[in-house]
Amino acid sequence: MIDGSSVVVSIRENVVSVQERIVRACARSGRTRGEVTLVAVSKTFPASFIDDAIDAGITEVGENRVQEAREKKPLVRGAARWHLIGHLQTNKARDAVKLFDVIQAVDSLDLAEKLARAAEAHGKRLDVMLQVNIGDEPQKSGIERAEVEAVARQASALASLRVIGLMAIPPIGTPDASRPYFRELRSMRDALGLEHLSMGMSEDFEAAIEEGSTIVRVGRAIFGSRG
């Protein structure tokens, strides 16, 4: 049986630890803490864990699936901005617009256009990020690197969307092995004149910050291992 009080303490301690690691990574790279947003990735964890994280200072929550967010969000007492970080099927665009403040995983112009129509119908200007298949991995979603500029230009022309940056998940490897991918994504972002870079997870968020990430997506280091 899980001791609820110990879970609360653990999440609080984990949040403090991650925040301290972010501060140190920022210091090493000559950046300020305010330049990096921490998104706590709560997929598979219950709403009570999200509330514990919010109580510990978390203000941004990430979910991978529309259905899971639909079930959990009404149960969360605390206030947070919600990010969709997992693959989004186009037929769920309308639900995603209603549930999320930021959609990070826009992996095609077709999806961007469907989100734009749903956002317009909902009377909302939606923040989105373009997901880049930075490692050219066939099993991963994402816009091909050669197509990012064209998709960014066309998506930015959609009045109900605000393209705020790029997101990527590099191939599995060590933090140092991820650095070339982080640098490439940063160069792409800079060339497009966008604000944000969402890169870095529990295993490599410090390296990502050192390479310019403005948003890190951290799950296990905050909530623990998933069952």
C-alpha distance (Angstrom), angle and dihedral (degrees) to the residues before:
residue distance angle dihedral
M1 . . .
I2 3.82 . .
D3 3.79 115.5 .
G4 3.80 104.3 -132.6
S5 3.79 93.6 -155.1
S6 3.81 91.6 53.9
V7 3.81 90.4 50.7
V8 3.81 90.6 53.2
V9 3.80 91.4 50.0
S10 3.79 91.7 46.4
I11 3.81 93.7 51.1
R12 3.79 91.4 46.2
E13 3.80 91.5 49.7
N14 3.79 91.4 45.9
V15 3.80 92.3 51.4
V16 3.81 90.5 50.5
S17 3.81 90.6 48.9
V18 3.81 93.8 49.0
Q19 3.80 91.2 46.8
E20 3.79 90.5 51.8
R21 3.81 91.1 49.4
I22 3.81 89.7 51.1
V23 3.81 90.6 51.3
R24 3.82 91.2 51.3
A25 3.81 92.8 46.7
C26 3.80 90.1 50.5
A27 3.81 90.8 49.5
R28 3.80 91.7 50.7
S29 3.80 90.9 53.3
G30 3.80 97.7 42.0
R31 3.80 94.1 -109.0
T32 3.79 133.7 127.7
R33 3.80 123.9 -117.1
G34 3.80 89.9 -118.3
E35 3.80 90.7 66.9
V36 3.82 93.0 69.0
T37 3.81 127.5 67.1
L38 3.80 118.1 -156.2
V39 3.80 115.2 -145.2
A40 3.82 113.5 -166.9
V41 3.80 107.3 -144.3
S42 3.79 107.4 -144.1
K43 3.80 103.0 176.1
T44 3.84 112.3 150.1
F45 3.81 91.6 7.6
P46 3.83 121.4 109.5
A47 3.77 126.5 -107.8
S48 3.81 90.6 -106.0
F49 3.82 89.7 63.9
I50 3.81 89.7 52.9
D51 3.80 90.0 52.3
D52 3.80 89.8 50.2
A53 3.82 89.5 52.4
I54 3.81 91.9 47.7
D55 3.81 89.4 50.0
A56 3.82 86.7 53.6
G57 3.80 91.2 55.6
I58 3.79 105.1 -86.8
T59 3.82 112.3 145.4
E60 3.82 100.9 172.1
V61 3.81 125.2 58.4
G62 3.80 127.8 -169.5
E63 3.79 128.3 -155.0
N64 3.80 129.8 -178.5
R65 3.77 101.3 -153.0
V66 3.79 134.1 47.1
Q67 3.80 93.1 -143.6
E68 3.80 93.8 52.9
A69 3.80 92.3 48.4
R70 3.80 90.9 48.1
E71 3.79 90.1 56.3
K72 3.80 98.0 42.0
K73 3.79 105.9 36.2
P74 3.84 96.4 71.5
L75 3.81 88.6 53.5
V76 3.80 95.0 54.4
R77 3.80 112.0 98.4
G78 3.79 98.6 -169.9
A79 3.78 127.2 77.0
A80 3.80 120.5 -111.5
R81 3.78 141.6 144.9
W82 3.79 110.9 -103.8
H83 3.81 122.3 -138.6
L84 3.80 125.5 -166.7
I85 3.79 104.9 -145.7
G86 3.82 101.5 165.9
H87 3.77 132.2 79.9
L88 3.80 112.5 -67.6
Q89 3.78 122.0 -151.4
T90 3.78 112.5 -140.3
N91 3.81 92.1 -123.8
K92 3.82 89.1 63.3
A93 3.79 95.5 52.0
R94 3.79 94.2 105.5
D95 3.81 93.5 52.3
A96 3.81 91.2 45.5
V97 3.80 91.7 54.3
K98 3.80 90.6 53.9
L99 3.80 94.9 47.4
F100 3.78 106.1 38.1
D101 3.79 137.2 59.5
V102 3.82 94.0 -162.5
I103 3.79 128.9 25.9
Q104 3.78 108.2 -159.8
A105 3.79 101.1 176.3
V106 3.82 104.6 66.9
D107 3.78 100.1 150.2
S108 3.81 103.2 170.2
L109 3.79 142.4 27.9
D110 3.80 88.6 -118.6
L111 3.81 90.5 59.9
A112 3.81 91.1 45.6
E113 3.80 90.8 53.4
K114 3.81 92.5 49.0
L115 3.80 90.9 48.9
A116 3.79 89.9 49.1
R117 3.80 92.1 53.4
A118 3.80 91.6 47.1
A119 3.80 92.1 47.2
E120 3.79 91.6 49.7
A121 3.80 90.9 50.5
H122 3.80 88.8 49.1
G123 3.81 92.5 49.6
K124 3.77 91.4 -118.8
R125 3.80 138.1 127.0
L126 3.78 104.1 -142.7
D127 3.80 127.0 -150.2
V128 3.80 110.9 -135.8
M129 3.78 138.0 175.1
L130 3.79 126.7 -153.7
Q131 3.78 114.9 -122.8
V132 3.80 112.3 -138.9
N133 3.80 122.9 -157.4
I134 3.78 88.3 -135.5
G135 3.80 95.2 173.6
D136 3.82 96.8 43.6
E137 3.80 89.1 -122.2
P138 3.82 113.1 167.7
Q139 3.82 92.9 -151.0
K140 3.82 93.1 57.4
S141 3.77 130.6 78.1
G142 3.76 119.6 -124.5
I143 3.76 145.3 104.0
E144 3.78 115.2 -76.2
R145 3.79 111.0 -106.9
A146 3.80 93.6 -118.4
E147 3.81 90.7 55.3
V148 3.80 100.0 47.0
E149 3.80 96.6 91.9
A150 3.81 93.7 51.9
V151 3.81 93.9 44.8
A152 3.81 91.4 47.1
R153 3.81 91.5 51.4
Q154 3.80 93.9 48.8
A155 3.81 95.1 41.9
S156 3.81 91.0 49.3
A157 3.79 89.0 57.0
L158 3.83 91.0 62.2
A159 3.79 105.0 101.5
S160 3.81 97.4 -147.7
L161 3.81 94.4 51.4
R162 3.77 129.8 72.8
V163 3.79 111.1 -159.7
I164 3.81 102.6 -150.9
G165 3.78 103.2 170.9
L166 3.79 152.5 -49.0
M167 3.79 131.2 -67.8
A168 3.80 130.7 -164.7
I169 3.79 144.1 166.7
P170 3.81 110.3 -147.9
P171 3.81 122.5 -146.1
I172 3.79 114.8 -75.6
G173 3.78 110.8 -84.5
T174 3.76 144.7 104.4
P175 3.82 120.6 -46.4
D176 3.80 90.0 -105.7
A177 3.82 90.5 50.8
S178 3.82 88.1 55.1
R179 3.79 94.3 53.7
P180 3.84 97.0 85.2
Y181 3.81 89.4 53.5
F182 3.80 91.4 48.0
R183 3.80 90.2 50.5
E184 3.77 92.4 49.3
L185 3.81 92.1 50.5
R186 3.79 89.7 49.3
S187 3.81 90.7 52.2
M188 3.81 89.9 50.3
R189 3.80 91.2 49.2
D190 3.79 92.1 48.8
A191 3.81 92.0 49.3
L192 3.80 90.1 52.8
G193 3.81 93.7 46.9
L194 3.81 93.6 -126.4
E195 3.79 125.5 151.2
H196 3.78 108.3 -135.6
L197 3.80 141.6 54.2
S198 3.79 116.9 -168.0
M199 3.79 105.3 -163.3
G200 3.76 134.7 128.6
M201 3.81 131.9 60.9
S202 3.81 134.9 -166.8
E203 3.80 93.4 -62.0
D204 3.80 99.3 46.5
F205 3.81 111.9 12.4
E206 3.81 93.5 117.9
A207 3.81 92.0 55.9
A208 3.80 89.0 45.7
I209 3.81 91.4 53.9
E210 3.79 90.5 49.3
E211 3.81 87.8 53.6
G212 3.81 94.1 50.1
S213 3.80 108.4 -85.5
T214 3.81 114.5 161.4
I215 3.82 96.1 -174.6
V216 3.81 125.2 40.7
R217 3.80 123.0 -169.4
V218 3.81 110.0 -147.0
G219 3.80 124.1 177.7
R220 3.79 116.1 144.8
A221 3.81 95.2 39.3
I222 3.82 88.6 58.2
F223 3.81 106.5 31.4
G224 3.81 100.8 24.9
S225 3.78 130.4 -123.6
R226 3.76 118.8 -26.2
G227 3.75 119.5 -119.0
